Amino acid sequence: MADKKFSTKSIATVAVVAVFLGFQMYLALVRQLPPLQQSPLHLILALTLIYLYYPANKKHPEVKWPLIIDAVIFAGIAFMLYYVITNSQRLIDHVSFIDPVLTLDKVFMVVTILLLLEAVRRTLGNVLVIFIIAFIIYAWIAPYCPGIFFTKGKTASRFLSQFTEGMTMGESGVFGTPLYTSASCLFYFILFGVFFSRCGGGQLLIDCGMKFSNKSSGGPAKAAVISSGLMGMISGSAVANVSTTGVITIPMMKKIGYEPHEAGAIEAVASTGGQIMPPIMGIGAFIMAEMLGVNYLSIAKSAILPAVAYYLAVFVLVSMLARKRAVKAGSPDVEIKVEQKILPRLYLLLPAILLVVWIIRGNSLMRSGMVGIFSCLVCNVISYFVNGKRNFIGLKELGKCCVQGTKQAAEIAIPTAACGIIINVVTMQTSLATNLTSVVGGLGQSYLFLALLVAMAGCMLLGMALPTVAAYLVGVILFVPVIRSLGVSALCANMFVFYFGIMAQITPPVCVASYTAAGIAGASAMKTGWTGMTYALVGFLAPFVFVFNPAILLEGSVLEIITGAAQLFIGSYVLAVAVAGYFRNALNMWERLILVACAISMISPEMVSTVVGVAVAAGLLLLNTRRGAAKPQISA
């Protein structure tokens, strides 16, 4: 009986995946639908798949009565589908505050929000659900709140009508830009990442990192940095990177002398950087492009210098730590082995190259993603004839890729749609965004740095509690208007929020990437988290740098960009040396603190402070070089 039910569920899952894929292929290859048809249908398919994967009795399959709840849920999804099909044209023609809101519209709004919140609870836990419910309650009680939380009241009937119009009857709320972006481009890039990794491209990138760092000091740590950086360009997921490359690099780092928490921290920091490294940068960058109304390529280009500085700092850090211990990765017992030769597999990189070329040529992200997916299939066929079938995967594995990619896309669509509720409450149902902007903006007119610190703290708290995409979306609404009101450009403000939402992944007490790495390393999660935060200091400084010096994001003249880049790279190098506590010889605590101050002064846009910082740091490092050779040390 259990096998039969499992089989029925499997068939249903495959059927939904097939319909989901067919719908997305239609959008990409035939034509796109109006937003008020495309976004709701995308969400309905995502909800169906999520509830199939996360049934009410998932933790206790032997208990059958919770399945009654799922039956009600699927009935609700069927009602959503009926409503969208029969009312889509009326919704497209609907004029807010003029055309009537029907009882059916209100029922649809309630059903949609309830199903969405339950899907969020089953996939991400209670934190985001509580967060959203708090905002919904706030929208109702805002007229009774003090200070910046106050909003003029409405009658109960008027409130319900406006809430319905804002949430599910227009191109805002649940069906706003974030969900539309999920349907129009995120789905294809997530699917591409799964196909690319499974068809051998992911392993090739890992092997390239291993190969290039094999003979250098601290080779496994450098391999972790290179491999995670290369994988991060494609996957854009810190936890996925840690899980993929960490199982290889962390044991090797421990073997050559890195302490468990250090090995875990290096892997977590390197993997987290994938979300800020072009060309993919994690899915948050695609949403940023849509929110700003600019070409995605402009976002990717702007992110290059900070991302390179981030990985430069991490690479220098692990190199100095290796020298500090006088370890050599070339010794026989720590030699990094690559099972397959690199050159015969280079064709597996073609999908990623074609993807980038298609984006650069100005094609839509949807079409670019499709080109990447189809080129993965072509490379898979080539593997059958060229590479001894070692990287070839059959139809069954390709089917698993489709299922896995579609499931991941659904898991992204759910929180993306849910954040639309928060966005609508803050921007349309209440005046919280305007009030917050005026208060913090008034503070920032005299103290911009202090206002940025407030925004940083808020973004970090959001990033600790929410997935990266959700944290960015909420941060855009709460903090970007504040930062923009202080004279900061739209790109810098959005990138500021984006960075700190990501850095929360390695910031205690909730640092998912660090916890994952600590589990692999067998280290203390909290110790790994604090160590990782220290190793990623450049990532915490970079957002302040490009707010005060937009040339870092390529906003400025050629001379300004070159000067800003030089300041950023030199400052990042010095900061990494200070964190490692070693140059040619060990550095004491006072020398490290002075170097940190020098690094910050170098990175600042003021030329006088840069010159002073360079001079002091150069003198200190020169004295360190002339000091007698230090004995190798065991710990940092």
RALINSUL-V785479 format. One record per helix or strand of 3 or more residues. SS is the DSSP state (a for helix, b for strand). FROM is the first residue (numbers start at 1). LEN is the number of residues. If there is no record, write none. Layout:
((SS:FROM:LEN) (SS:FROM:LEN))
This chain:
((a:2:28) (a:35:19) (a:67:27) (a:103:22) (a:126:19) (a:147:3) (a:156:13) (a:173:3) (a:177:22) (a:201:12) (a:219:17) (a:238:18) (a:260:17) (a:284:9) (a:296:7) (a:304:22) (a:332:3) (a:343:18) (a:365:22) (a:395:35) (a:432:13) (a:448:18) (a:468:17) (a:490:17) (a:512:10) (a:525:11) (a:537:12) (a:550:4) (a:558:23) (a:589:15) (a:607:20))
